[in-house]
């Protein structure tokens, strides 16, 4: 199973990358986690012969602005899942006033609201509400005998620990610089992301969603990786177009 980090910035695009989006290439499906501007690169890594499933964590623009480019793709079909309200909010966001409506895309596209808890379709996954300024879902996927946890735009919280327990891969946000905390707008720094990985007993941590205003260069991401490894050795800072297999 292959994971490609299409966009690894939080807030806005910069020289360090595009906003948040991650692609998981499985035997039966392509799974995309969030739709920041990095999603425009998805077709570089796809053959268009499998269904595409997009999971949204929340509606902040750095996780949804890439939806505007959906018409460029030649997907087999697309299903978009997210918290209650997703169907209406994304339909409005992609309406004629702002973009191209789902029903006018050059392939079948359906929007789906989901509640917290465990689900078996379209793949086996669990979602819980994380700790953020706006309602935000984290996900735990069971895919091809592996477990992948995706926790972005959150502070350190019990839900993130539950979603990440014993995972093969934790994809965690790292918006804040080392040692920085922002209680009024919850996010994590590298030390907290590494603590989440250690406490949860995961095998590998990949940090993404680096705040573009705090991480101005890739050297600063390297420093974040070094700080995280002091807490959890198998920690990595993602970069755009980075690939890995699990």
C-alpha positions in Angstrom: 0.0 0.0 0.0 1.4 3.3 -1.1 1.0 6.7 0.6 1.7 10.0 -1.2 1.8 13.3 0.5 0.3 15.7 -2.1 0.2 18.8 0.1 1.8 19.3 3.5 1.3 22.9 4.3 -1.3 24.3 6.7 -3.1 27.7 6.1 -1.7 28.6 2.7 0.6 27.6 -0.2 4.2 28.7 0.0 7.6 27.7 -1.3 7.5 24.7 1.1 4.4 23.2 -0.5 0.7 23.2 -1.1 -2.1 22.9 1.5 -3.1 19.6 3.0 -3.9 16.5 1.0 -2.7 12.9 1.2 -3.3 10.0 -1.2 -3.5 6.3 -0.2 -3.3 3.9 -3.0 -4.9 0.6 -2.1 -5.7 -2.5 -4.1 -9.4 -1.6 -4.6 -9.6 2.1 -4.1 -7.8 5.4 -4.1 -8.4 7.2 -0.7 -7.7 10.9 -0.4 -7.5 12.6 2.9 -8.6 16.2 2.7 -8.7 18.5 -0.3 -6.2 21.3 0.1 -4.5 22.6 -3.0 -2.2 19.6 -3.1 -5.0 17.5 -4.4 -4.4 18.9 -7.9 -1.4 16.5 -8.2 -3.4 13.4 -7.4 -3.7 12.3 -11.0 0.1 12.0 -11.3 -0.1 9.0 -9.1 -3.4 7.4 -10.3 -4.4 5.2 -13.2 -8.1 6.2 -13.0 -9.2 2.5 -13.0 -10.4 2.5 -9.3 -13.0 4.4 -7.4 -11.9 7.4 -5.5 -13.0 8.1 -1.9 -12.3 11.5 -0.4 -12.5 12.0 3.4 -12.7 15.5 4.7 -11.6 16.4 8.3 -13.4 19.7 8.4 -14.4 22.7 6.2 -11.5 25.2 6.7 -10.3 26.4 3.4 -6.8 24.9 3.6 -8.6 21.5 3.6 -11.2 22.2 1.0 -10.0 24.8 -1.5 -8.6 22.2 -3.8 -12.2 20.9 -4.5 -12.3 23.7 -7.1 -10.1 21.6 -9.4 -12.2 18.4 -9.4 -13.2 18.9 -13.0 -9.7 18.4 -14.2 -9.7 14.7 -13.2 -11.0 11.7 -15.1 -11.9 9.7 -12.1 -13.8 6.4 -12.3 -16.1 7.8 -9.7 -15.8 10.0 -6.6 -17.5 9.7 -3.2 -16.9 12.5 -0.6 -17.4 11.7 3.1 -17.4 14.1 6.1 -19.1 15.2 9.2 -22.9 16.0 9.3 -23.5 18.9 7.0 -20.9 17.9 4.4 -23.5 17.2 1.7 -25.1 20.6 1.9 -21.9 22.6 2.6 -19.8 21.1 -0.1 -22.7 21.2 -2.6 -22.9 25.0 -1.9 -19.2 25.4 -2.1 -19.1 23.7 -5.5 -22.2 25.4 -6.7 -22.3 27.5 -9.9 -21.6 30.7 -8.0 -18.2 29.4 -6.9 -17.2 26.4 -8.9 -18.6 23.4 -10.8 -21.5 21.5 -9.1 -20.9 17.8 -8.3 -23.6 16.8 -10.8 -21.8 18.6 -13.6 -18.4 16.9 -13.1 -17.3 14.6 -15.9 -17.8 11.5 -13.6 -20.3 10.4 -11.0 -19.8 12.2 -7.7 -21.8 11.7 -4.5 -21.6 13.5 -1.1 -22.1 11.7 2.2 -22.7 12.8 5.8 -21.3 10.5 8.4 -21.5 10.4 12.2 -18.7 9.6 14.7 -18.1 5.9 15.3 -17.2 2.8 13.4 -18.1 2.2 9.8 -17.6 -0.7 7.4 -18.4 1.1 4.1 -17.0 2.2 1.7 -14.0 0.9 3.6 -13.5 -0.1 7.3 -12.9 3.1 9.3 -13.6 4.9 12.5 -14.0 8.6 13.0 -14.1 10.7 16.2 -14.3 14.5 16.9 -10.9 16.0 17.5 -10.0 19.2 19.5 -10.1 22.2 17.2 -11.6 25.7 16.9 -14.2 24.2 14.4 -15.7 20.8 14.5 -13.1 18.4 13.0 -13.0 14.7 12.4 -10.0 12.4 12.8 -10.0 9.0 11.1 -8.7 5.5 11.7 -8.6 3.2 8.6 -8.2 -0.6 8.5 -6.8 -1.3 5.1 -5.1 -4.4 3.7 -4.2 -5.6 7.2 -2.7 -2.3 8.2 -4.0 0.6 10.4 -3.6 4.2 9.4 -4.6 7.0 11.7 -5.1 10.6 10.4 -5.3 13.3 12.9 -5.1 16.9 11.6 -6.1 20.3 13.0 -6.2 19.1 16.6 -4.7 19.6 20.0 -3.4 16.7 21.9 -6.6 14.8 23.0 -8.1 11.5 24.0 -9.8 11.1 20.7 -6.5 11.3 18.8 -5.0 8.7 21.2 -8.0 6.3 20.6 -7.8 6.7 16.8 -4.0 6.1 16.8 -3.7 3.1 19.2 -1.2 0.6 17.9 -1.5 2.0 14.3 1.1 1.1 11.7 1.2 4.7 10.6 0.1 7.9 12.3 -0.3 10.9 10.0 -0.4 13.8 12.5 -0.6 17.5 12.1 2.3 19.6 13.2 1.2 23.1 12.6 3.1 24.7 15.5 6.8 25.3 15.8 8.7 23.4 18.6 7.6 24.3 22.0 4.7 26.6 20.8 1.2 26.2 22.1 -2.0 28.0 21.1 -4.8 27.0 23.5 -7.4 29.2 21.8 -6.8 27.6 18.4 -5.7 24.0 19.1 -2.9 22.5 17.1 0.2 20.4 17.8 3.9 21.0 17.8 6.5 18.3 17.1 6.8 17.3 20.7 3.1 16.8 21.1 2.8 14.9 17.8 5.6 12.6 19.0 4.0 12.2 22.4 0.8 11.1 20.7 2.7 8.5 18.7 4.6 7.2 21.8 1.5 7.1 24.0 -0.6 5.4 21.3 2.1 2.8 20.5 2.2 3.4 16.8 4.9 2.0 14.6 5.7 5.2 12.5 4.8 8.9 12.8 4.7 11.2 9.8 4.1 14.9 10.6 2.3 17.1 8.1 0.1 20.3 8.0 3.0 22.6 8.8 1.8 26.1 9.3 3.2 28.1 6.4 3.7 31.2 8.6 5.7 29.2 11.2 7.6 26.8 8.9 9.2 29.1 6.3 11.8 26.7 5.1 12.4 22.9 4.9 15.3 23.4 7.4 12.6 24.3 10.0 10.8 21.1 9.2 14.1 19.2 9.7 14.4 20.8 13.1 10.8 19.7 13.9 11.7 16.2 12.9 14.8 16.2 15.1 12.7 17.5 18.1 10.1 14.8 17.5 12.7 12.1 17.4 13.8 13.0 20.9 10.4 11.8 22.1 9.6 9.1 19.4 12.4 7.9 17.3 10.5 6.7 14.2 9.3 10.3 13.4 9.4 11.9 10.0 8.5 15.3 8.6 6.5 15.1 5.4 7.2 17.1 2.3 5.1 17.5 -0.9 5.4 14.5 -3.2 7.0 12.3 -0.6 6.0 8.6 -1.0 6.2 5.7 1.3 4.9 2.1 1.5 3.5 0.3 4.5 
